Amino acid sequence: MNGQELTVRIRQWLRQDYRCCGIIRSGLPIAYALYRNDGDCFYLRQLFTARAYRNQGLASELLRYFKVKVL
């Protein structure tokens, strides 16, 4: 999928039951987690970090945030 197709796909998920938390640097989203609450559990659909920012602990940071603020 190209960038435009991915944007449309994620917007559809967000219009449904999904929420997103992310990390923004210099005005650009560099990592995000897409999830939903199913009532008795949480479903983590995507965990993404931009290639240039990988191996810096950002996904771990998002998971910690998710555990503290969402769960």
Backbone as ProteinMPNN parsed JSONL, in Angstrom:
{"seq_chain_A": "MNGQELTVRIRQWLRQDYRCCGIIRSGLPIAYALYRNDGDCFYLRQLFTARAYRNQGLASELLRYFKVKVL", "coords_chain_A": {"N_chain_A": [[0.839, -1.184, 0.0], [0.416, 2.263, -0.683], [1.319, 5.504, 0.738], [-0.971, 7.163, 0.789], [-3.08, 5.319, 0.626], [-2.666, 3.919, 3.001], [-3.182, 5.952, 4.84], [-5.933, 6.406, 4.426], [-6.905, 3.911, 5.26], [-6.153, 3.812, 8.012], [-7.614, 6.022, 8.955], [-10.204, 5.05, 8.63], [-10.237, 3.015, 10.576], [-9.965, 4.623, 12.862], [-12.368, 5.993, 12.816], [-14.033, 4.039, 13.575], [-13.866, 1.963, 16.325], [-11.287, 2.393, 17.22], [-8.438, 3.879, 18.86], [-5.68, 6.17, 19.137], [-2.35, 6.561, 20.261], [0.597, 8.473, 20.354], [3.989, 9.476, 19.425], [5.433, 12.551, 18.832], [7.786, 14.432, 17.102], [9.394, 17.423, 16.396], [7.086, 18.293, 15.118], [6.337, 16.125, 13.581], [4.806, 12.918, 13.301], [6.362, 10.182, 14.742], [6.172, 7.731, 15.902], [3.635, 5.376, 16.797], [0.779, 3.886, 18.461], [-1.959, 1.906, 17.794], [-5.086, 1.14, 18.977], [-7.889, -0.619, 20.575], [-10.643, -0.767, 22.872], [-12.112, -3.593, 23.966], [-13.911, -4.052, 25.937], [-13.676, -6.334, 27.851], [-11.034, -6.671, 27.356], [-8.05, -5.221, 25.883], [-7.169, -4.443, 22.551], [-4.347, -4.357, 20.702], [-3.688, -3.062, 17.749], [-1.775, -1.978, 15.958], [1.666, -1.208, 16.221], [3.998, 1.097, 15.674], [7.082, 2.438, 14.531], [8.846, 4.993, 12.95], [11.303, 4.341, 10.493], [13.802, 5.765, 10.67], [13.909, 6.324, 13.35], [14.014, 4.038, 14.812], [15.111, 1.504, 17.193], [15.573, 3.092, 19.401], [14.122, 2.903, 21.632], [11.499, 3.831, 21.495], [9.095, 2.428, 20.888], [8.914, 0.856, 23.159], [8.557, 2.893, 25.005], [6.028, 3.827, 24.216], [4.502, 1.541, 24.811], [4.801, 1.464, 27.597], [3.48, 3.862, 28.266], [0.941, 3.189, 27.334], [0.288, 1.079, 29.082], [0.181, 2.45, 31.537], [-1.527, 4.727, 31.189], [-3.747, 3.916, 29.623], [-4.59, 1.282, 30.234]], "CA_chain_A": [[0.0, 0.0, 0.0], [1.153, 3.52, -0.665], [1.018, 6.349, 1.877], [-2.355, 7.638, 0.744], [-3.933, 4.174, 0.95], [-2.508, 3.658, 4.429], [-3.878, 7.025, 5.542], [-7.367, 6.113, 4.336], [-7.144, 2.721, 6.072], [-6.089, 4.167, 9.427], [-8.754, 6.903, 9.259], [-11.382, 4.19, 8.776], [-10.148, 2.386, 11.895], [-10.199, 5.636, 13.88], [-13.797, 6.306, 12.798], [-14.706, 2.935, 14.264], [-13.617, 1.925, 17.763], [-9.857, 2.481, 17.525], [-7.828, 5.12, 19.344], [-4.257, 6.205, 18.813], [-1.433, 7.381, 21.049], [1.803, 8.537, 19.545], [5.118, 10.339, 19.767], [5.652, 13.546, 17.784], [9.026, 15.208, 17.243], [9.487, 18.492, 15.387], [5.821, 18.362, 14.398], [6.105, 14.932, 12.761], [4.573, 11.686, 14.055], [7.46, 9.246, 14.489], [5.795, 6.423, 16.438], [2.255, 5.354, 17.284], [0.109, 2.63, 18.805], [-3.372, 1.948, 17.438], [-5.697, 0.14, 19.852], [-9.305, -0.465, 20.912], [-11.101, -1.391, 24.1], [-13.177, -4.555, 23.675], [-14.679, -4.261, 27.152], [-12.951, -7.188, 28.793], [-9.617, -6.671, 26.995], [-7.607, -4.226, 24.914], [-6.583, -5.027, 21.35], [-3.328, -3.496, 20.1], [-3.71, -3.391, 16.328], [-0.494, -1.626, 15.336], [2.707, -0.498, 16.962], [4.872, 1.494, 14.566], [8.105, 3.467, 14.7], [9.471, 5.348, 11.673], [12.6, 3.682, 10.328], [14.931, 6.587, 11.133], [13.858, 6.456, 14.809], [13.983, 2.716, 15.436], [16.189, 1.126, 18.122], [15.771, 4.164, 20.372], [13.225, 2.646, 22.758], [10.228, 4.542, 21.361], [7.992, 1.47, 21.001], [8.842, 0.524, 24.59], [7.967, 4.072, 25.651], [4.598, 3.791, 23.924], [3.898, 0.445, 25.574], [4.731, 1.902, 29.0], [2.393, 4.844, 28.318], [-0.279, 2.428, 27.133], [0.009, 0.349, 30.325], [-0.117, 3.369, 32.633], [-2.624, 5.661, 30.904], [-4.887, 3.307, 28.953], [-5.072, 0.123, 30.99]], "C_chain_A": [[0.881, 1.243, 0.0], [0.696, 4.366, 0.529], [-0.423, 6.821, 1.931], [-3.322, 6.515, 1.123], [-3.858, 3.829, 2.437], [-3.236, 4.703, 5.27], [-5.375, 6.774, 5.563], [-7.717, 4.947, 5.258], [-7.145, 3.062, 7.57], [-7.248, 5.086, 9.818], [-10.041, 6.107, 9.418], [-11.379, 3.52, 10.147], [-10.471, 3.388, 12.997], [-11.657, 6.07, 13.925], [-14.598, 5.206, 13.487], [-14.346, 3.019, 15.751], [-12.16, 2.13, 18.153], [-9.461, 3.86, 18.005], [-6.338, 5.032, 19.051], [-3.515, 7.045, 19.849], [-0.113, 7.373, 20.292], [2.855, 9.468, 20.104], [5.375, 11.254, 18.571], [6.937, 14.296, 18.099], [9.114, 16.188, 16.084], [8.246, 18.534, 14.512], [5.496, 17.153, 13.542], [5.833, 13.717, 13.645], [5.671, 10.674, 13.724], [7.184, 7.851, 15.04], [4.345, 6.498, 16.901], [1.82, 3.939, 17.64], [-1.371, 2.83, 18.513], [-4.057, 0.816, 18.19], [-7.192, 0.388, 20.006], [-9.597, -1.205, 22.211], [-12.263, -2.3, 23.744], [-14.021, -4.859, 24.902], [-13.924, -5.085, 28.165], [-11.46, -7.282, 28.464], [-9.324, -5.515, 26.034], [-6.936, -4.948, 23.759], [-5.619, -4.015, 20.749], [-3.194, -3.897, 18.639], [-2.362, -3.126, 15.664], [0.399, -0.92, 16.333], [3.778, -0.183, 15.926], [5.855, 2.56, 15.016], [8.733, 3.725, 13.328], [10.897, 4.807, 11.632], [13.773, 4.471, 10.906], [14.997, 6.692, 12.66], [13.826, 5.116, 15.533], [15.22, 2.476, 16.296], [16.551, 2.253, 19.09], [14.841, 4.011, 21.576], [11.866, 3.311, 22.66], [9.024, 3.612, 21.475], [7.821, 1.056, 22.46], [8.207, 1.672, 25.367], [6.463, 4.108, 25.43], [3.9, 2.693, 24.71], [3.797, 0.796, 27.058], [3.59, 2.904, 29.185], [1.043, 4.124, 28.248], [-0.682, 1.71, 28.44], [-0.421, 1.264, 31.452], [-1.383, 4.18, 32.372], [-3.883, 4.994, 30.347], [-5.456, 2.138, 29.753], [-5.416, 0.58, 32.359]], "O_chain_A": [[1.951, 1.264, 0.607], [-0.222, 3.973, 1.249], [-1.025, 6.87, 3.004], [-4.279, 6.745, 1.863], [-4.867, 3.488, 3.054], [-3.836, 4.373, 6.293], [-6.015, 6.914, 6.605], [-8.726, 4.998, 5.963], [-8.041, 2.644, 8.304], [-7.806, 4.94, 10.906], [-10.882, 6.448, 10.249], [-12.416, 3.465, 10.809], [-11.167, 3.055, 13.956], [-12.137, 6.479, 14.982], [-15.723, 5.437, 13.929], [-14.517, 4.075, 16.362], [-11.836, 2.043, 19.338], [-10.052, 4.869, 17.623], [-5.808, 3.96, 18.757], [-3.989, 8.103, 20.261], [0.246, 6.377, 19.664], [2.648, 10.15, 21.108], [5.518, 10.789, 17.44], [7.148, 14.74, 19.228], [8.927, 15.813, 14.926], [8.335, 18.781, 13.31], [4.482, 17.148, 12.844], [6.54, 13.499, 14.629], [5.883, 10.346, 12.556], [7.876, 6.895, 14.69], [3.879, 7.549, 17.342], [2.399, 2.948, 17.194], [-1.964, 3.82, 18.941], [-3.66, -0.342, 18.062], [-7.705, 1.442, 19.63], [-8.891, -2.14, 22.59], [-13.295, -1.826, 23.268], [-14.776, -5.831, 24.903], [-13.569, -4.585, 29.232], [-10.702, -7.903, 29.208], [-10.233, -4.918, 25.457], [-6.227, -5.935, 23.954], [-6.033, -2.933, 20.331], [-2.647, -4.956, 18.33], [-1.868, -3.953, 14.898], [-0.057, -0.142, 17.171], [4.393, -1.091, 15.367], [5.512, 3.464, 15.778], [9.108, 2.785, 12.627], [11.604, 4.824, 12.64], [14.643, 3.897, 11.562], [16.021, 7.102, 13.207], [13.628, 5.075, 16.747], [16.238, 3.152, 16.148], [17.692, 2.354, 19.541], [14.783, 4.89, 22.436], [11.138, 3.354, 23.652], [8.027, 3.976, 22.1], [6.694, 0.923, 22.937], [7.412, 1.447, 26.28], [5.705, 4.391, 26.358], [2.802, 2.909, 25.223], [2.806, 0.457, 27.705], [2.824, 2.809, 30.144], [0.127, 4.423, 29.013], [-1.846, 1.737, 28.84], [-1.292, 0.904, 32.244], [-2.227, 4.301, 33.26], [-4.987, 5.483, 30.589], [-6.671, 2.029, 29.924], [-5.847, -0.222, 33.187]]}, "name": "protein", "num_of_chains": 1, "seq": "MNGQELTVRIRQWLRQDYRCCGIIRSGLPIAYALYRNDGDCFYLRQLFTARAYRNQGLASELLRYFKVKVL"}
